[in-house]
Amino acid sequence: MVTNGSCLCGKIRYQYAGEPLVTALCHCVDCQKWTGSAFTSNVMVSRKDFKVVEGTPKSYDAIGDSGKINKHFFCGDCGSSLFTELEIMPESTYVKAGGLDGGASKLGNKVAVELYTKDRMPYLKPADGAQQLHALN
């Protein structure tokens, strides 16, 4: 199975093969600032199974709590958040679920884990059945 996605303007297209390794919501302050939202919805996939198939995304390096680089990729034209590569997890790519063709709703109710719950907005409740992690361990 191949899953496709893109930015809002369509100039950057990407895909990954297979099922996501995990689905995760991230409430960290960096994700909040990067997206202008309360959290990011992500599918973690194997980096070897992920590829950009059209266009060249821009990136921004942020230093995470670990002291390692979190590389955030986005479209330089429309600004869409696309995916993140964490230096502490070199085998994985966190794809922003909202950019998936057909929308993130096609993933169903499969949130496996919530990250950085210490930064979760107080008006949000934990996702049913999702593991709750205070930070990224």
C-alpha positions as CSV (number, residue, x, y, z in Angstrom):
1,M,0.0,0.0,0.0
2,V,1.3,3.5,-0.9
3,T,-0.1,6.6,0.8
4,N,0.3,10.0,-0.9
5,G,0.2,13.5,0.4
6,S,1.0,17.1,-0.5
7,C,1.1,20.7,0.6
8,L,-1.9,23.0,0.2
9,C,-0.7,24.4,-3.2
10,G,0.3,21.0,-4.5
11,K,3.9,21.9,-5.4
12,I,5.4,19.4,-2.9
13,R,4.2,15.8,-3.1
14,Y,5.3,12.9,-1.0
15,Q,4.5,9.3,-0.4
16,Y,5.2,6.4,1.9
17,A,4.9,2.7,1.5
18,G,3.2,0.4,4.0
19,E,1.3,1.1,7.2
20,P,2.3,3.8,9.6
21,L,4.5,2.5,12.5
22,V,2.4,4.6,14.9
23,T,0.0,7.5,14.9
24,A,0.8,10.2,17.4
25,L,-0.4,13.6,18.5
26,C,2.3,16.0,19.6
27,H,1.5,18.8,22.0
28,C,5.1,20.2,22.3
29,V,5.4,24.0,22.1
30,D,7.5,23.7,18.9
31,C,4.7,21.9,17.1
32,Q,2.2,24.4,18.4
33,K,4.3,27.3,17.1
34,W,5.1,25.6,13.8
35,T,1.5,24.9,13.0
36,G,-0.3,27.7,14.8
37,S,-2.5,25.0,16.4
38,A,-2.8,23.2,19.7
39,F,-1.0,20.1,18.5
40,T,0.2,18.1,15.4
41,S,-1.4,14.9,14.2
42,N,1.4,12.6,12.9
43,V,2.0,9.3,11.3
44,M,5.4,7.9,12.0
45,V,6.8,5.9,9.1
46,S,10.1,4.3,8.3
47,R,12.4,6.9,6.8
48,K,13.5,4.4,4.1
49,D,9.8,4.0,3.0
50,F,9.2,7.8,2.7
51,K,10.1,10.0,-0.2
52,V,9.4,13.4,-1.7
53,V,8.2,12.7,-5.3
54,E,7.7,16.3,-6.5
55,G,9.2,19.6,-5.5
56,T,11.8,20.5,-2.9
57,P,10.6,21.4,0.6
58,K,12.3,24.0,2.7
59,S,13.4,23.0,6.2
60,Y,14.1,24.6,9.6
61,D,16.3,23.1,12.3
62,A,15.1,23.4,15.8
63,I,16.9,22.0,18.9
64,G,14.7,19.6,20.8
65,D,14.6,18.9,24.5
66,S,17.2,16.2,23.8
67,G,19.7,18.8,22.6
68,K,19.4,17.1,19.1
69,I,18.1,18.6,15.9
70,N,14.4,18.4,14.9
71,K,14.3,19.1,11.2
72,H,10.9,20.5,10.2
73,F,10.1,20.4,6.4
74,F,7.5,22.8,4.9
75,C,6.4,24.2,1.5
76,G,8.2,27.5,0.8
77,D,5.3,28.7,-1.3
78,C,2.1,27.9,0.7
79,G,3.8,27.3,4.1
80,S,2.2,23.9,4.7
81,S,3.8,21.8,7.5
82,L,4.8,18.5,5.8
83,F,7.0,16.3,7.9
84,T,9.7,16.2,10.6
85,E,12.9,14.2,11.0
86,L,14.3,13.8,14.5
87,E,18.0,13.4,14.9
88,I,17.3,11.1,18.0
89,M,15.1,8.9,15.7
90,P,17.1,8.5,12.5
91,E,15.1,5.6,11.2
92,S,11.7,7.4,11.3
93,T,9.9,10.3,9.7
94,Y,6.9,12.0,11.3
95,V,4.4,12.9,8.5
96,K,1.8,15.5,9.3
97,A,-1.5,13.7,8.9
98,G,-3.4,16.7,7.6
99,G,-1.4,16.7,4.4
100,L,-2.4,13.1,3.4
101,D,-4.5,12.8,0.3
102,G,-8.1,12.2,1.4
103,G,-7.4,13.8,4.7
104,A,-6.3,12.5,8.1
105,S,-9.7,11.1,8.7
106,K,-8.9,8.1,6.5
107,L,-6.6,6.9,9.4
108,G,-9.7,6.4,11.5
109,N,-9.6,6.5,15.3
110,K,-6.1,5.1,15.6
111,V,-4.2,7.6,17.8
112,A,-1.7,5.3,19.6
113,V,0.2,7.9,21.6
114,E,0.1,11.5,22.7
115,L,3.5,13.2,23.2
116,Y,4.4,16.1,25.4
117,T,1.1,16.0,27.3
118,K,2.8,18.4,29.8
119,D,2.2,21.1,27.1
120,R,-1.3,20.0,26.1
121,M,-3.8,22.8,26.1
122,P,-6.0,22.6,29.2
123,Y,-9.2,22.5,27.2
124,L,-8.1,19.2,25.4
125,K,-8.8,15.8,26.8
126,P,-6.6,12.7,26.3
127,A,-7.4,10.7,23.2
128,D,-9.3,7.5,24.2
129,G,-6.9,4.5,24.4
130,A,-3.8,6.5,23.5
131,Q,-0.6,6.1,25.6
132,Q,0.1,9.4,27.4
133,L,3.8,10.6,27.5
134,H,4.8,13.6,29.5
135,A,7.6,14.2,26.9
136,L,9.4,12.3,24.2
137,N,11.3,9.5,26.0
